[in-house]
Amino acid sequence: MFLSQEELKSVIYEYQLDEIVEDDNTIVEMAIQAAIEEVKSYLCSRYDVNKTFSAEQNKRNPLVLEITKDVTLWQIIRLSNVDIIYEKVKDRYDRAIEWLDKVARGLISPTLPVVQDGKGDDISPIKYGSMPQQRYDW
């Protein structure tokens, strides 16, 4: 799995997480899956998200991992009272989405595996080419 509940300790204290989800780990797992899907939706047009999110341990992209943690925390924090770390989490979520948006628009290029066609060639977001040459004899 790309992200585990144990790894969320770097973005939220365990007692806060337990208090918000009331010790229901299924809520955390659903939030992780929703966050992964949200991050994938920004990256899928240019990068191979299956390779990116199937990576484990040290093979994961550290920035994508942290972005996914921030989006996961945003999914979880919706259950809490407004006064519990809301502004801090909202700020981190907004920055994560801003970064993902820049990646999706091609302004930032993270070190992720790019999407490839069936022949193993990289698929470029820029399409180029021409029509087949035509010969008109009059």
C-alpha atoms as a printed R data frame, in Angstrom:
    type eleno elety resid chain resno       x      y       z
1   ATOM     1    CA   MET     A     1   0.000  0.000   0.000
2   ATOM     2    CA   PHE     A     2   1.280  3.462  -0.895
3   ATOM     3    CA   LEU     A     3   0.295  5.090   2.409
4   ATOM     4    CA   SER     A     4  -0.507  3.488   5.754
5   ATOM     5    CA   GLN     A     5  -2.319  4.888   8.754
6   ATOM     6    CA   GLU     A     6   0.897  4.581  10.765
7   ATOM     7    CA   GLU     A     7   2.604  7.092   8.432
8   ATOM     8    CA   LEU     A     8   0.021  9.781   9.153
9   ATOM     9    CA   LYS     A     9   1.884 10.447  12.417
10  ATOM    10    CA   SER     A    10   4.004 12.982  10.567
11  ATOM    11    CA   VAL     A    11   0.968 15.189   9.885
12  ATOM    12    CA   ILE     A    12  -1.308 14.569  12.889
13  ATOM    13    CA   TYR     A    13  -0.792 13.326  16.429
14  ATOM    14    CA   GLU     A    14  -2.152  9.859  17.076
15  ATOM    15    CA   TYR     A    15  -4.411 11.007  19.929
16  ATOM    16    CA   GLN     A    16  -5.957 13.659  17.649
17  ATOM    17    CA   LEU     A    17  -6.585 11.118  14.910
18  ATOM    18    CA   ASP     A    18  -8.144  8.654  17.356
19  ATOM    19    CA   GLU     A    19 -10.328 11.401  18.777
20  ATOM    20    CA   ILE     A    20 -11.561 12.536  15.365
21  ATOM    21    CA   VAL     A    21 -12.338  9.067  13.961
22  ATOM    22    CA   GLU     A    22 -13.358  7.671  17.363
23  ATOM    23    CA   ASP     A    23 -10.933  4.721  17.003
24  ATOM    24    CA   ASP     A    24 -12.604  3.587  13.746
25  ATOM    25    CA   ASN     A    25  -9.757  2.654  11.400
26  ATOM    26    CA   THR     A    26 -12.124  2.126   8.470
27  ATOM    27    CA   ILE     A    27 -12.661  5.893   8.346
28  ATOM    28    CA   VAL     A    28  -8.921  6.412   8.029
29  ATOM    29    CA   GLU     A    29  -8.637  3.761   5.304
30  ATOM    30    CA   MET     A    30 -11.482  5.368   3.343
31  ATOM    31    CA   ALA     A    31  -9.820  8.773   3.676
32  ATOM    32    CA   ILE     A    32  -6.505  7.359   2.421
33  ATOM    33    CA   GLN     A    33  -8.178  5.766  -0.602
34  ATOM    34    CA   ALA     A    34 -10.090  8.976  -1.397
35  ATOM    35    CA   ALA     A    35  -6.888 11.020  -1.112
36  ATOM    36    CA   ILE     A    36  -4.986  8.656  -3.394
37  ATOM    37    CA   GLU     A    37  -7.749  8.910  -5.996
38  ATOM    38    CA   GLU     A    38  -7.755 12.701  -5.756
39  ATOM    39    CA   VAL     A    39  -3.983 12.930  -6.218
40  ATOM    40    CA   LYS     A    40  -4.136 10.412  -9.084
41  ATOM    41    CA   SER     A    41  -6.725 12.547 -10.848
42  ATOM    42    CA   TYR     A    42  -4.233 15.405 -11.058
43  ATOM    43    CA   LEU     A    43  -1.278 13.274 -12.156
44  ATOM    44    CA   CYS     A    44  -2.863 10.717 -14.503
45  ATOM    45    CA   SER     A    45  -2.731 12.724 -17.727
46  ATOM    46    CA   ARG     A    46   1.076 12.858 -17.760
47  ATOM    47    CA   TYR     A    47   2.387 10.276 -15.312
48  ATOM    48    CA   ASP     A    48   1.996  6.557 -14.789
49  ATOM    49    CA   VAL     A    49  -0.055  6.641 -11.597
50  ATOM    50    CA   ASN     A    50  -0.218  2.854 -11.335
51  ATOM    51    CA   LYS     A    51   3.577  2.671 -11.022
52  ATOM    52    CA   THR     A    52   3.693  5.733  -8.787
53  ATOM    53    CA   PHE     A    53   1.117  4.486  -6.288
54  ATOM    54    CA   SER     A    54   2.192  0.841  -6.327
55  ATOM    55    CA   ALA     A    55   5.681  1.817  -5.122
56  ATOM    56    CA   GLU     A    56   6.480  0.933  -1.525
57  ATOM    57    CA   GLN     A    57   8.842  2.150   1.182
58  ATOM    58    CA   ASN     A    58  11.893  4.041  -0.147
59  ATOM    59    CA   LYS     A    59  10.809  3.717  -3.788
60  ATOM    60    CA   ARG     A    60   7.911  6.141  -3.267
61  ATOM    61    CA   ASN     A    61   8.268  9.737  -4.390
62  ATOM    62    CA   PRO     A    62   8.634 11.623  -1.076
63  ATOM    63    CA   LEU     A    63   6.846 14.758  -2.241
64  ATOM    64    CA   VAL     A    64   3.878 12.852  -3.672
65  ATOM    65    CA   LEU     A    65   3.735 10.897  -0.393
66  ATOM    66    CA   GLU     A    66   3.595 14.107   1.661
67  ATOM    67    CA   ILE     A    67   0.980 15.633  -0.663
68  ATOM    68    CA   THR     A    68  -1.115 12.472  -0.288
69  ATOM    69    CA   LYS     A    69  -0.801 12.688   3.503
70  ATOM    70    CA   ASP     A    70  -2.027 16.297   3.433
71  ATOM    71    CA   VAL     A    71  -5.008 15.412   1.249
72  ATOM    72    CA   THR     A    72  -5.772 12.417   3.513
73  ATOM    73    CA   LEU     A    73  -5.700 14.656   6.559
74  ATOM    74    CA   TRP     A    74  -8.116 17.032   4.852
75  ATOM    75    CA   GLN     A    75 -10.497 14.117   4.236
76  ATOM    76    CA   ILE     A    76 -10.319 13.190   7.933
77  ATOM    77    CA   ILE     A    77 -10.445 16.678   9.435
78  ATOM    78    CA   ARG     A    78 -13.928 17.239   8.017
79  ATOM    79    CA   LEU     A    79 -15.235 15.066  10.866
80  ATOM    80    CA   SER     A    80 -13.686 17.175  13.619
81  ATOM    81    CA   ASN     A    81 -14.770 20.250  15.458
82  ATOM    82    CA   VAL     A    82 -13.823 23.419  13.652
83  ATOM    83    CA   ASP     A    83 -11.414 24.589  16.343
84  ATOM    84    CA   ILE     A    84  -9.123 21.521  16.121
85  ATOM    85    CA   ILE     A    85  -6.183 22.395  13.822
86  ATOM    86    CA   TYR     A    86  -8.578 23.305  11.021
87  ATOM    87    CA   GLU     A    87  -6.747 26.367   9.663
88  ATOM    88    CA   LYS     A    88  -3.389 24.607   9.594
89  ATOM    89    CA   VAL     A    89  -4.809 21.601   7.740
90  ATOM    90    CA   LYS     A    90  -6.770 23.824   5.345
91  ATOM    91    CA   ASP     A    91  -3.606 25.759   4.488
92  ATOM    92    CA   ARG     A    92  -1.619 22.572   3.822
93  ATOM    93    CA   TYR     A    93  -4.470 21.134   1.721
94  ATOM    94    CA   ASP     A    94  -4.679 24.303  -0.358
95  ATOM    95    CA   ARG     A    95  -0.922 24.219  -0.983
96  ATOM    96    CA   ALA     A    96  -1.113 20.537  -1.939
97  ATOM    97    CA   ILE     A    97  -3.888 21.168  -4.451
98  ATOM    98    CA   GLU     A    98  -2.008 24.186  -5.839
99  ATOM    99    CA   TRP     A    99   1.070 21.994  -6.406
100 ATOM   100    CA   LEU     A   100  -1.009 19.243  -8.026
101 ATOM   101    CA   ASP     A   101  -2.670 21.811 -10.280
102 ATOM   102    CA   LYS     A   102   0.732 23.093 -11.429
103 ATOM   103    CA   VAL     A   103   1.825 19.532 -12.184
104 ATOM   104    CA   ALA     A   104  -1.373 18.878 -14.130
105 ATOM   105    CA   ARG     A   105  -0.819 22.038 -16.209
106 ATOM   106    CA   GLY     A   106   2.801 21.069 -16.906
107 ATOM   107    CA   LEU     A   107   4.407 23.929 -14.974
108 ATOM   108    CA   ILE     A   108   6.141 21.503 -12.599
109 ATOM   109    CA   SER     A   109   7.591 18.125 -13.563
110 ATOM   110    CA   PRO     A   110   8.116 15.788 -10.605
111 ATOM   111    CA   THR     A   111  10.364 12.759 -10.928
112 ATOM   112    CA   LEU     A   112   7.614 10.249 -11.617
113 ATOM   113    CA   PRO     A   113   7.351  7.534 -14.262
114 ATOM   114    CA   VAL     A   114   5.658  8.975 -17.339
115 ATOM   115    CA   VAL     A   115   2.793  7.307 -19.164
116 ATOM   116    CA   GLN     A   116   3.943  5.017 -21.970
117 ATOM   117    CA   ASP     A   117   2.213  3.649 -25.013
118 ATOM   118    CA   GLY     A   118   2.101 -0.042 -25.923
119 ATOM   119    CA   LYS     A   119   5.554  0.117 -27.541
120 ATOM   120    CA   GLY     A   120   7.238  1.468 -24.400
121 ATOM   121    CA   ASP     A   121   7.589  5.017 -25.747
122 ATOM   122    CA   ASP     A   122   6.743  7.967 -23.531
123 ATOM   123    CA   ILE     A   123   3.422  9.587 -24.305
124 ATOM   124    CA   SER     A   124   3.941 13.312 -24.681
125 ATOM   125    CA   PRO     A   125   1.179 15.724 -23.682
126 ATOM   126    CA   ILE     A   126   2.067 17.650 -26.852
127 ATOM   127    CA   LYS     A   127   0.730 16.127 -30.050
128 ATOM   128    CA   TYR     A   128   2.469 16.807 -33.317
129 ATOM   129    CA   GLY     A   129   2.493 15.412 -36.821
130 ATOM   130    CA   SER     A   130   0.935 15.989 -40.167
131 ATOM   131    CA   MET     A   131  -1.423 14.477 -42.642
132 ATOM   132    CA   PRO     A   132  -0.065 11.908 -45.096
133 ATOM   133    CA   GLN     A   133   1.492 13.541 -48.155
134 ATOM   134    CA   GLN     A   134  -1.025 14.055 -50.936
135 ATOM   135    CA   ARG     A   135  -0.269 14.105 -54.639
136 ATOM   136    CA   TYR     A   136  -2.689 15.997 -56.783
137 ATOM   137    CA   ASP     A   137  -2.171 15.671 -60.506
138 ATOM   138    CA   TRP     A   138  -4.305 17.902 -62.679
